[in-house]
Amino acid sequence: MLAMGLATVTGANGFEGRWKLAGDGTCYLDPTDTGPDQCWASPGRWKVGGDGSCYWDDDDSGPNQCAPPPFEPLTK
């Protein structure tokens, strides 16, 4: 019997999607895209803020405390 299942692609960053370069040169996580990362937003880690939000802290290290917020595409 042949069984097929759906797999979630998780990149080297530990999250779905990949890091991509924006037109302004910044690095952002696109959870809907696949392929190799174009950049890496490091050093740093995702942290839980005092209000419960999840944010990227460039000046910290260690394991992530939360998953990144939902992707919001850049608009021109």
C-alpha positions in Angstrom: 0.0 0.0 0.0 1.3 3.5 -0.9 0.6 6.2 1.6 1.1 9.9 0.9 1.1 12.7 3.4 1.6 16.4 3.5 4.9 17.7 4.8 5.6 21.1 6.2 8.8 22.6 4.8 10.9 23.9 7.6 14.1 25.8 6.6 17.4 26.0 8.3 16.0 28.9 10.4 13.6 26.5 12.2 10.5 28.2 10.8 8.3 27.6 7.7 9.4 29.7 4.7 12.7 31.4 4.1 14.6 34.6 4.7 14.4 36.9 1.7 16.0 40.2 0.7 13.6 43.2 0.4 14.1 45.9 -2.2 15.5 48.2 0.5 18.2 45.7 1.5 16.5 44.4 4.7 16.1 40.8 5.4 12.6 39.5 6.2 10.9 36.1 6.8 8.5 35.0 4.1 6.7 32.0 5.6 4.9 31.3 2.3 8.0 30.9 0.1 10.3 27.9 -0.3 13.9 27.6 -1.4 17.3 28.6 0.1 17.5 31.6 2.3 18.6 34.8 0.5 19.9 36.3 3.7 19.9 35.7 7.5 18.7 38.1 10.1 21.3 37.3 12.7 22.6 37.6 15.3 19.4 37.8 17.3 16.3 35.8 18.2 12.6 36.1 18.5 11.5 37.2 21.9 8.2 37.7 23.8 7.6 41.3 24.6 6.0 42.6 27.8 2.7 42.9 26.0 2.9 39.3 24.8 3.9 40.2 21.3 6.7 38.4 19.4 9.5 40.6 18.1 13.1 40.2 16.7 15.9 41.4 19.0 19.2 41.8 17.0 21.2 42.2 20.2 20.2 39.0 22.0 21.1 35.4 21.6 19.8 32.0 22.6 16.8 30.0 21.7 13.8 31.7 20.3 11.0 32.4 22.8 8.2 32.5 20.2 7.4 32.1 16.5 7.6 35.2 14.2 4.5 37.2 13.6 2.5 36.6 10.4 4.0 37.8 7.2 2.9 41.2 5.9 4.0 41.9 2.3 5.7 45.1 1.5 3.6 47.6 -0.5 5.0 50.2 -2.8 
